[in-house]
Amino acid sequence: MAFVVLILLEWLLLLAAASIFMGGIRGALVAAVILSGIVWYTHPDNFWSLEVPFLIGASICIGVLLYFVKKAGQSSIVAGLAGGIASLVIFGAFFTPLLAVIVWALVVGTGLIPKIKLKEVVWGVSPMLWRALLGILCIVMGNLMI
């Protein structure tokens, strides 16, 4: 493939991973559509033999994400914690890490470690960790498909 096409496909993979991390369940659906388009573009002759297992895996992953979101919603942890950590990652991409923590603390204003039970913290942060894992998996599987 041409170098520019490979760069565009890699950009689409990064877009899919970012949509999973920032968009949650809707972002995972957008990422599935993006990856389906990549499969269709790179393997048009055996599209359905690759697409059916991919859709089954994507459905399972979205179901697990839905379960984590439901469990996190039942705990008493503030939903802003996951958003605060996500904003820390975004700030960290553009600023030095020390400046990112300072700006994050000033803008978001939530503590790094909440003063609640460990079980509630784990269930509260689990959707964000699962989205990060799905984003990395999205990039790896996309690179294997290309």
N, C-alpha and C positions, 0 to 999 in steps of 0.2 A: 504494500500500500504506500501511497505517497506520504511523505513526512507531514504535510499539512493535515491530511485526513487523520493520521494517527494522533496528532495534537488535538484536533477537534473531538475525536472520540474520547481521548483522555479528559478533555474539558467537560464533556458530557458525563463521564463517570464521576468526576469531582462534583459536578452539579447535582447528580443523583445522591451522592453521599451527603452533601450539604443539605439537600432537601429532606433526607431522612432525619438528620440530626436536628435541624431547626423546625421542621414541619410536623414531626411526630407521625401519626397514622396517615394523615393526608399526604405528608411528604414521602412516606413509604409507598403509597400508591403511585405518586408521581415518579418515584425512582423505578418502580416496576415497569411503568410505561416507557421510561427512558431506556432501561435495560432491554426491554422487548424490542424497541426500535433498533438498538445496537445489534441484537441477535438477528433481526430481520435484515439489516444492512450487511453484516459480515458473513452470515450463513443463510442465504436465501434458499438454497437447495434442500437443506434439512432443517428448516425453521421449526416445524412442529415437533420433531424429535428432541429438540433442545428446549422448546418453549413450554411444553407440558410439564417436565420436571421442574423447570424454573418457576412456573406459576404455582405448582404445589408447594415448593419451598418458600416462595414469597408469601403465600397464604398462611403457612405455618408461622413464619416470622412475624407477620402482621398480627396474627392471633396471640402470640406470646406478648407482643408489645401492647396489645389491647388489655391483656390480663394484667401486665405490670402497671399500666395506667389506671386500671380499675382498683388494684390493690393500693396504689399510691394515693388514690383519691379517698380511700376509706381510712387512711391513717390521718393523724392530726398535723402532719408536717405541712408547712406553708408551701404552696406551689411555686412561690417566688424563689425558693432555694435552687431548684433545677434551672430556672431562668437566670438566676444570678450566677450560677456556675457556667452556664452557656455564655453569658455575657463576659465572664472572665476569660474564656477561651477566645472570644472575638477580640476583646481588648488586648489580649496577649499576642494576637497575630499582628497587631499594628504598633504596639508599644513594647518597650523592654518589660521583662517580667515584674520588676519592682514597681515601675510606674503603673503597670496594668493592675496590680493589687491595690495600689493607692486610689487610682481612678475608680476601680470597681467598688471599693469600700465607700467612696464618696457618692457615686452615682446610684448604685443599687442599695447600699446601706444594710444589707443582711450580713449576718455573721457567717464566717466560714464553717464553723461547727455549731449547729443549733443545740440548745440545752433541752433536749428531749430524749426519749428512750432510743437506744441503738437500733432496735427493731424498726421503729418508725422512720429513722434516718435511712436505713437500708432499703425499705420499701419505697421511700420517697425519692431516693436517688436511682433506684433500679431502672425506671424507664429511660433516664438519660444515659445510663451506662449501656443499656441494650441498644439504644439508638446509635451510640458511638460504635458499638460492635457491629451493628448492621451496616453502618456507613463504611467501615473498614472492609467488611465482607463484600459489600457492593463493589468497591474498587478492585479487590482481588479477583472476584468472579468475573467482573467486566474485562479485566486484563487477560484473564484466561480465555474468555470468549473471543477477544480480538486476535 
